[in-house]
Structure formats: structure tokens, C-alpha cells
């Protein structure tokens, strides 16, 4: 019994090491391969390598130019076959546009037809866009977040040095002090008046995000952290998306068209603000995580 | 008058688009790209799309430029005037 198991063990060992009788032909072929590959290739001189690189880059440029030309020809064909801009007989001017322009104010309560269109008729579309922004911010957080629990001492020293070297530009801080309130008020105005004037969630949110970025540059990240910690930031992001989702799906569940004009207007305003919150937090989050890896 | 202004803007759009692709320095590319975004936002205004114009001015000319600058700083393509040498 023991003898047999020893035999088996030897077999297994030989099989693992590749030294058994069934591996002989393989060893031979390997040796042959080795002989085949070991034959020294004629080495290229530096000049030859340079010449081959030069030909490659020349060919690269020529091929790129040809490809760009071909694509440009296709684009120009497409442009010249397009109908005239603003012509009332265009195929885009059909019953859908008539319906939107004609009854958007009555049905959605938004004087700005575009706001009524993107937040009410095409609400699912805008919900998807907000989700894309939310997930983009999540991915940036995942990639660039510096977790302080995982810091080594060297990281801490480097961070300290970075903070000490951080100096504010005089011109930037003076102009920032004047410009930030104006930009903030303009952003809020655009955001809250999205249903009556051009603007709305996306533009107002990006203006607010830009003003937060300027604030962070002029006053430093500590000043931002005073009112927007990581917790507050996450609450703003998630609550924006949740308000949108819940309200819009209640609206769809109610039949999407049977509610009163005033309620519909309120719905458009609230959804606009929710989109603005998501866009603002995404813009500011990109900036914060790009620069410091934290809020 | 409007048509002349529009033509100037369109020519500027093409020039900035080609120039930003042909720059050797990445910093110049980003600067010209933000100029492209600004021209584009004025053009949206002329095409009677004020919603898009506001968004383009905030995103194309503002925030995306900032993000590009930050990326260039991260990959050390912008030289800072470092105090270590002095």
C-alpha cells in the first residue's frame, strides 16, 4: 500500500515538475524552440531605428490627414443636405413641436417652454442626465479620494508642506471678494427663475458650482469646509436626486397630465432646484477632488 | 450688421478650433479652448438659444477650463514658480 502510494507520489511529482516519461518529447521540442529563438537577430543600428521612426511619423501624419479629409467630406455632405435654418417647412416642425409650444404653458405651468419640455414632457431624459452626473461624481470620488485613515507619516508631512506652501494670489482674492456675491446671486436668480426665463437647473447649477470653486480658490478650502463638510455635500447630492426621482414618479403615477396648473408649476420649480443641486455638487466635487482629494 | 458679427464669430470659431489642436504647449491649448467656448456661447445667443448660451458660458468657458488646468497641474505640465530654487 505504502509502496503504491509512493509510486503515485513520484508520478505526481514528475508530472508537476515536468520530468516524467511523457514529457520527454516536450522537453525536446522546448530545446528545439530555444535553439530556434536563440539565434541572434541582426541588431538595428541607432541610425536605422531613427529612420524607421521618421518614416512611421511621416506615414502617421499622412494617414491622419487623409482620414480627417474623408470625415470632413462626409460632414460637409451632411451639412449641405440639411434643410435651411428656421424654415417653417422643415421636418422638425411637426405636430410634436406644435403641441409643446402650444400647450406647454397651460399644461406644465412653465412660461419658459424649454423648462416645461425638459422637466415635464421629457422628465425621464433629464432624470437620466442627473443620474449620469451623480455617477460621474461618485467615480471621481472613488478614484481621487484621499482617505486619512490610510495615511502614512510621509503622506501627512507632505500634506503639511503643501498647506504651508499654499499662498493666495492678491489679485485673485481682491477680485474674488467683489465677484463672488454677484455670481452667487446671479446663479440663484437663474436657478429659481428657470420656469419663466432662460436658465434652469443645469445653467443655474453650473453657475453656482463655478462660484463655489472661486470661493474655494480665494478663501481656501477651510472656509468652504465650514459650511460644506463631506456629510453636507453627500446629503445635498443624494437629496437632490431623491427629490427629483420621488416627485417625478409620483407625478407619472398620478397620470402625468391631470394635476392643476399651479401644482404643475410648483413641481417644475422644485425639480429645477433639485437638478441645480445635483449639478452644483457635481461641479464643485470635481474641483475639490481634483485639487485636494477631499472636500 | 448682425450677419457680419456672426461671420466674424464663425471664423473665430474655426480658427480657435484649429489653433487649439495645433499648439505644442498644452497650457495654450486649454486657453484657446476656453476662448472657443466663449465664442460658442455668444453664437448660441445669436441662434436664439439663451438656455444653452448660459450653460455653455458657465461650463465650456469656466468650469471645464479649470478642470483642465488642474489636470495639467496634476501631471506636471504646468511649471510653478517654485520657491525651492531661490
Interface residues (C-beta under 8 A of the other chain):
Chain A: X85 X112 X114 X165 X190 X198 X199 X200 X202 X203 X206 X207 X209 X210 X213 X283 X286 X287 X290 X291
Chain B: X47 X50 X51 X53 X54 X55 X58 X59 X62 X63 X66 X67 X70 X71 X74 X83
